[in-house]
């Protein structure tokens, strides 16, 4: 028995040694980086999280293009504005793929637009852009929906008359109803239990995919399927989302598709019927389900989280809040309906919104890319199939582009005369072929919701609360800790 145990131990150590040597040999084909260990690569050093701050620290040692290993899989990191822009914009086509990681595949099965790649992705993206335009993106119709939801949010805060409240549930409800109108064709009541389950499921999946549990699942999916942990909730919530969307599709089919489609499901069902004889078509029910969940999840989580950060900055910096309100009062008055076009007359307010997106960037490192065609990037050869990850936060904190990168400073977006100015390092929505499909919608929502709330209320911390936790909760998005505020009518 002792001899058998010894033999097994020697065998295990030998296999680990061989694996270690293979990793060291493989490293020579990739940009430099920390030494990987067998089985776990660099994930132990990174604590199984791809945190933007840790990655920026590694860039100081290994340069703006370096390699970290997720188990046995190399991941090329892009750091700093110039490098990220070079990868995402100058080499946009070559880096347009999406790797089939275990977690991505479990959630999407390679369908939809966020986690798909190749021909399927191109067709779903083209359809998504066309549908958003047809449903009013950039037009008064969709902007009117946002204004209505902003008014509903104002009415809610008015009803609680300055009592301390967690702003998250009310913001989620209003923002989710904007994208619900786009994909489902209707809004939900705040009392609808199924709607709350929908938001909860979507929020969990968006968050989970950026956690260490997703990275562990990527390394050993066969094992994690049989162990307890949050990955089991991933299976449950993903099934719920698919079932919910299938029910919505069934309702649309039973009601019949109108001559003028009213939402994304209408448009998709119409598209399927038109291309049924096209063998190259990637339009089917599985893609429709995933496209709808992609739009709902991304369209709810990103805007909601940014607005939560925006209010948090306003209550912790009351002088800045007052300056925004003074500009709103001077330019808009009390009765005028706020429109996205008004941002051009509100440079300070627009700068504050942009600074929230920069300083409290919610996406952190973006989403994994994959090289679809061998290319060269700043002297390094990137082989087809290699995973790449742009550290978007490294652009938003790049000291070469921002005067005070680690301070909340709206002056980053204002010139000496107080006019709003842009900055090429401002990439919260990513860039290139994989830029966020909902960027324009998010911009309109952020502006109208934020200005509507600040014109109607002054937000304060509850009595006795002197400070709040400004450190983000790490996940696929960087969320603020839950907090309470008081909305006092102006």
C-alpha positions in Angstrom: 0.0 0.0 0.0 2.8 2.4 0.9 4.6 1.5 -2.3 1.5 2.2 -4.4 1.0 5.6 -2.7 4.6 6.5 -3.3 4.3 5.5 -7.0 1.2 7.6 -7.4 2.8 10.6 -5.7 5.9 10.2 -8.0 3.7 9.9 -11.0 1.7 13.1 -10.0 4.8 15.1 -9.4 6.3 13.9 -12.7 3.2 14.9 -14.6 3.2 18.3 -12.9 6.9 18.8 -13.8 6.3 17.9 -17.4 3.3 20.3 -17.5 5.5 23.0 -16.0 8.2 22.5 -18.6 5.6 22.5 -21.4 4.2 25.8 -20.1 7.7 27.4 -20.0 8.4 26.3 -23.5 5.0 27.6 -24.7 5.7 31.0 -23.1 8.3 31.8 -25.7 5.6 32.1 -28.4 3.7 34.9 -26.5 4.5 38.3 -25.1 6.2 38.3 -21.7 4.3 37.9 -18.4 4.4 36.3 -14.9 5.5 32.7 -14.7 2.5 30.3 -14.9 2.0 27.2 -12.7 0.7 23.9 -13.9 -3.1 23.5 -13.9 -3.9 27.1 -12.6 -1.6 29.2 -14.7 -1.4 32.7 -13.1 -4.9 32.6 -11.6 -3.5 32.0 -8.1 -1.4 35.1 -8.3 -4.5 37.0 -9.6 -6.8 35.4 -7.0 -8.9 34.1 -9.9 -10.0 37.6 -10.8 -8.9 39.7 -13.7 -9.0 43.0 -11.8 -8.1 46.1 -13.8 -5.9 47.5 -11.0 -3.8 44.3 -10.7 -3.4 44.1 -14.4 -2.2 47.7 -14.6 0.4 46.8 -11.9 1.6 43.9 -14.1 1.9 46.2 -17.0 4.5 48.3 -15.1 6.6 45.1 -15.0 6.0 43.4 -18.3 4.9 46.3 -20.6 1.6 47.3 -22.2 1.2 43.9 -24.0 1.7 41.0 -21.7 0.5 37.4 -21.2 -1.3 35.9 -18.2 -2.4 32.2 -18.2 -5.9 31.0 -17.4 -4.9 27.5 -16.5 -3.2 26.3 -19.7 -4.8 29.0 -21.9 -2.7 32.1 -22.7 -4.5 35.5 -22.5 -2.9 38.5 -24.1 -3.6 41.7 -22.1 -3.7 45.1 -23.8 -2.9 48.0 -21.4 -2.8 51.8 -21.9 -4.8 54.0 -24.3 -2.4 53.7 -27.3 -2.2 49.9 -27.1 -5.9 49.4 -26.5 -6.9 51.7 -29.4 -4.3 50.0 -31.6 -5.9 46.6 -30.8 -9.5 47.5 -30.9 -9.6 50.1 -33.7 -6.5 49.7 -35.9 -6.8 45.9 -35.7 -10.6 45.8 -35.2 -11.3 43.1 -37.8 -8.5 40.8 -36.7 -9.5 41.0 -33.0 -13.3 40.7 -33.6 -13.7 37.1 -32.5 -15.1 35.8 -29.2 -13.5 32.8 -27.6 -15.7 29.8 -26.6 -14.9 29.8 -22.9 -16.8 27.3 -20.8 -18.8 30.0 -19.0 -19.7 31.8 -22.2 -20.7 28.6 -23.9 -22.9 27.6 -21.0 -24.8 30.8 -21.0 -25.0 31.5 -24.7 -24.3 28.3 -26.6 -22.5 30.6 -29.1 -25.7 32.3 -30.0 -26.9 35.9 -29.8 -24.5 38.9 -30.2 -22.5 39.3 -27.0 -20.7 35.9 -26.9 -21.1 34.7 -30.5 -18.5 35.1 -33.3 -18.0 34.9 -37.0 -20.9 34.8 -39.5 -23.5 34.3 -36.7 -22.3 37.3 -34.8 -22.2 39.5 -37.9 -25.8 38.6 -38.8 -27.1 39.1 -35.2 -25.2 42.4 -34.9 -26.5 43.7 -38.2 -30.1 42.8 -37.2 -29.7 44.4 -33.7 -28.5 47.7 -35.2 -31.3 47.7 -37.8 -34.0 47.0 -35.2 -32.8 49.6 -32.8 -33.0 52.2 -35.6 -36.4 51.0 -36.7 -37.7 51.2 -33.1 -36.7 54.8 -32.8 -33.1 55.0 -31.6 -32.0 58.6 -32.4 -35.6 59.6 -32.9 -38.1 61.3 -30.7 -40.2 58.1 -30.2 -37.7 56.2 -28.1 -36.6 59.3 -26.4 -40.2 59.8 -25.4 -40.2 56.4 -23.7 -37.2 57.4 -21.7 -38.8 60.7 -20.7 -41.9 58.8 -19.5 -39.8 56.4 -17.4 -37.9 59.3 -15.9 -41.2 60.9 -14.9 -42.3 57.7 -13.3 -39.0 57.7 -11.3 -39.6 61.3 -10.2 -43.1 60.5 -9.1 -41.7 57.6 -7.0 -39.2 59.8 -5.2 -41.9 62.5 -4.7 -44.2 59.9 -3.0 -41.7 58.9 -0.3 -41.2 62.6 0.7 -37.5 62.6 1.5 -37.4 59.4 3.5 -34.2 57.4 3.3 -34.4 54.8 0.4 -32.1 52.5 -1.5 -32.2 54.0 -5.1 -31.3 50.7 -6.8 -34.8 49.0 -7.1 -36.5 52.1 -8.5 -33.7 52.9 -11.0 -33.6 49.2 -12.1 -37.4 49.3 -12.7 -37.3 52.4 -14.8 -34.3 51.5 -16.8 -35.4 47.9 -17.4 -38.7 49.1 -18.7 -37.0 51.2 -21.4 -35.3 48.1 -22.9 -38.4 46.0 -22.1 -40.4 48.2 -24.5 -37.7 47.7 -27.1 -37.4 43.9 -26.9 -40.9 42.8 -25.6 -43.1 45.7 -26.7 -44.4 46.5 -23.2 -43.4 47.7 -19.8 -43.9 45.9 -16.5 -45.6 46.9 -13.3 -43.3 47.4 -10.3 -45.5 44.8 -8.5 -44.9 42.1 -11.1 -43.0 39.3 -9.4 -42.0 37.7 -12.7 -40.4 40.9 -13.7 -38.4 41.0 -10.5 -37.2 37.5 -11.2 -36.3 38.5 -14.7 -34.1 41.4 -13.4 -32.6 39.2 -10.7 -31.7 36.4 -13.2 -30.2 38.9 -15.7 -28.3 40.8 -13.0 -26.8 37.5 -11.6 -25.6 36.3 -14.9 -24.0 39.6 -15.9 -22.2 39.7 -12.5 -21.2 36.0 -12.4 -19.4 36.0 -15.7 -16.8 38.5 -14.3 -16.1 36.6 -11.0 -13.5 34.1 -10.0 -16.2 31.4 -10.0 -16.6 31.9 -13.8 -12.8 31.6 -14.2 -12.7 28.4 -12.2 -15.6 27.1 -14.2 -13.6 27.9 -17.4 -10.6 25.9 -16.1 -12.6 22.8 -14.9 -16.2 22.8 -16.2 -16.5 19.1 -15.9 -15.8 19.2 -12.2 -17.7 22.4 -11.4 -20.9 21.0 -12.8 -21.0 18.5 -10.0 -19.9 20.7 -7.1 -22.0 23.2 -5.1 -21.4 26.9 -5.6 -22.8 29.9 -7.5 -22.2 28.1 -10.9 -25.3 26.1 -10.0 -27.3 29.4 -9.8 -25.9 30.2 -13.3 -27.6 27.1 -14.6 -30.8 27.9 -12.8 -31.0 31.6 -13.8 -30.0 30.9 -17.4 -32.9 28.4 -17.7 -35.3 30.9 -16.2 -34.3 33.6 -18.8 -34.7 31.2 -21.7 -38.1 30.0 -20.5 -39.3 33.6 -19.9 -38.3 34.7 -23.4 -39.8 31.6 -25.0 -43.1 32.5 -23.3 -42.9 36.1 -24.7 -42.2 34.7 -28.2 -45.2 32.4 -27.9 -47.4 35.3 -26.9 -46.3 37.2 -30.0 -46.9 34.2 -32.3 -50.4 33.7 -30.8 -51.3 37.4 -31.2 -49.9 37.5 -34.8 -47.2 39.7 -36.1 -48.5 43.2 -37.1 -47.8 44.7 -40.5 -45.5 47.2 -38.7 -43.5 45.3 -36.1 -43.5 46.9 -32.7 -40.6 45.3 -30.9 -37.5 43.2 -31.4 -39.4 39.9 -31.2 -41.8 41.1 -33.9 -38.9 42.0 -36.2 -37.1 38.8 -35.5 -40.1 36.6 -36.2 -40.6 38.5 -39.5 -37.0 38.1 -40.4 -37.1 34.3 -39.8 -40.1 34.0 -42.1 -38.4 36.0 -44.9 -35.1 34.0 -44.9 -36.5 30.5 -44.3 -35.2 29.3 -47.6 -31.7 30.9 -47.2 -29.2 28.2 -46.2 -26.7 30.8 -45.0 -29.1 32.4 -42.6 -28.3 32.4 -38.9 -31.8 33.7 -37.9 -33.5 31.1 -35.8 -35.3 30.8 -32.4 -32.2 30.0 -30.4 -30.5 33.2 -31.7 -33.6 35.2 -31.1 -33.8 34.0 -27.5 -30.2 34.9 -26.8 -30.3 38.2 -28.7 -33.3 39.3 -26.6 -31.6 38.3 -23.3 -28.3 40.0 -24.4 -30.1 43.3 -25.0 -32.2 43.1 -21.9 -29.2 42.2 -19.6 -26.8 44.7 -21.1 -29.4 47.4 -21.5 -30.5 47.1 -17.8 -27.3 46.5 -15.9 -24.9 49.0 -17.4 -27.2 52.1 -17.3 -28.6 51.2 -13.8 -25.2 50.8 -12.3 -23.9 54.0 -13.8 -26.8 55.9 -12.5 -26.3 54.5 -9.0 -22.7 55.7 -9.2 -23.8 59.1 -10.4 -26.2 59.6 -7.4 -23.5 58.4 -5.1 -21.0 61.0 -6.4 -23.7 63.7 -6.0 -24.5 63.0 -2.4 -20.8 62.8 -1.5 -20.0 66.0 -3.4 -22.9 68.4 -2.7 -21.1 71.4 -4.1 -20.8 69.6 -7.5 -24.5 68.7 -7.3 -25.4 72.3 -6.7 -23.4 73.4 -9.7 -25.2 70.9 -11.9 -28.6 72.2 -10.6 -27.6 75.8 -11.2 -26.8 75.1 -14.8 -30.0 73.1 -15.3 -32.0 76.0 -13.8 -30.3 78.6 -15.8 -30.6 76.8 -19.1 -33.8 74.7 -18.9 -35.9 76.3 -16.2 -38.6 74.2 -14.5 -41.2 73.2 -17.1 -39.2 72.4 -20.2 -39.1 68.7 -21.1 -35.5 67.5 -21.1 -34.2 66.2 -24.4 -30.9 64.6 -25.3 -30.2 67.6 -27.6 -30.0 69.8 -24.5 -26.6 68.3 -23.6 -25.1 70.8 -26.0 -26.3 73.6 -23.8 -25.3 72.0 -20.6 -21.5 71.5 -20.8 -20.8 71.2 -17.1 -23.7 68.7 -16.5 -22.5 66.7 -19.6 -19.0 66.7 -18.2 -20.1 65.4 -14.8 -22.0 62.5 -16.5 -18.9 61.6 -18.6 -16.7 61.8 -15.5 -18.9 59.4 -13.7 -18.5 57.0 -16.6 -14.7 57.5 -16.6 -13.9 57.5 -12.9 -16.5 54.9 -11.9 -16.2 52.9 -15.1 -18.4 49.8 -14.7 -17.0 47.5 -17.4 -13.4 47.4 -16.2 -11.6 45.1 -18.6 -14.2 44.6 -21.3 -15.0 41.1 -22.6 -12.6 38.5 -24.0 -11.7 38.9 -27.7 -10.2 36.3 -30.0 -7.8 36.7 -32.9 -9.6 35.6 -36.1 -6.7 36.3 -38.4 -3.0 36.3 -37.5 -1.7 39.8 -37.1 1.1 41.9 -35.6 0.5 44.4 -32.8 3.2 46.7 -31.6 5.9 44.2 -32.5 4.2 41.1 -31.2 2.7 38.4 -33.4 -0.8 37.3 -32.3 -1.7 33.9 -33.7 -5.2 33.0 -34.9 -7.3 31.7 -32.0 -5.4 33.6 -29.3 -7.5 35.2 -26.6 -7.0 38.9 -26.0 -8.4 41.2 -23.3 -8.3 45.0 -23.5 -8.0 46.7 -20.1 -10.5 49.5 -20.7 -9.9 51.0 -17.3 -6.2 51.5 -18.2 -7.4 54.0 -20.9 -9.7 55.8 -18.4 -6.9 56.2 -15.9 -4.1 56.7 -18.3 -2.0 59.6 -16.9 -0.9 60.6 -20.4 -4.5 61.6 -21.2 -6.0 62.7 -17.9 -4.7 65.5 -15.7 -5.8 63.9 -12.4 -6.7 60.3 -13.4 -7.4 59.1 -9.8 -9.6 62.1 -8.8 -13.2 62.7 -9.7 -12.8 65.8 -11.9 -15.4 67.0 -14.4 -12.7 69.4 -15.7 -11.3 66.5 -17.7 -14.1 67.2 -20.2 -14.1 71.0 -20.1 -11.7 73.4 -21.8 -10.6 76.7 -20.3 -13.7 78.5 -21.5 -16.0 75.9 -19.9 -16.9 74.2 -23.2 -17.4 70.4 -23.3 -14.5 68.5 -25.0 -14.0 64.9 -25.8 -11.0 62.7 -25.1 -9.8 59.8 -27.2 -9.0 57.8 -24.1 -12.7 57.8 -23.1 -13.7 54.3 -24.1 -16.3 53.1 -21.5 -18.2 51.3 -24.3 -15.2 49.7 -25.8 -14.4 50.4 -29.5 -14.1 48.9 -33.0 -16.3 46.1 -34.4 -17.2 44.9 -30.9 -18.2 48.4 -29.6 -21.3 48.2 -27.3 -24.5 47.9 -29.5 -26.5 49.9 -26.9 -24.0 52.8 -26.6 -26.3 55.4 -28.1 -29.3 54.3 -26.1 -27.2 54.3 -22.9 -26.0 57.8 -23.6 -29.5 59.1 -24.0 -30.8 57.3 -20.9 -28.0 58.5 -18.7 -28.5 62.1 -19.7 -32.3 62.2 -19.4 -32.5 60.2 -16.2 -29.7 62.1 -14.5 -30.8 65.6 -15.4 -34.5 64.9 -14.7 -33.6 63.7 -11.2 -31.2 66.5 -10.4 -33.6 69.2 -11.6 -36.5 67.8 -9.4 -34.6 66.8 -6.3 -31.6 67.5 -4.1 -30.1 64.3 -3.0 -28.5 63.9 0.5 -27.2 61.2 2.7 -29.6 60.2 5.5 -29.2 62.0 8.8 -26.2 60.7 10.8 -24.5 59.1 7.8 -21.2 60.9 7.2 -19.6 58.7 4.6 -20.2 55.8 2.3 -18.1 53.0 0.8 -16.9 54.1 -2.6 -14.9 50.9 -3.4 -16.6 48.9 -6.2 -17.8 45.4 -5.9 -15.9 43.4 -8.5 -17.8 41.4 -11.1 -18.5 41.6 -14.8 -19.5 45.1 -13.9 -18.1 47.2 -11.0 -21.1 48.0 -8.8 -21.3 50.3 -5.8 -22.1 48.9 -2.4 -25.8 49.4 -1.5 -26.6 52.7 0.0 -29.5 54.9 1.0 -30.3 58.5 0.1 -32.9 61.1 0.7 -34.5 62.9 -2.2 -35.7 66.3 -1.1 -38.0 68.1 -3.6 -36.5 71.4 -4.8 
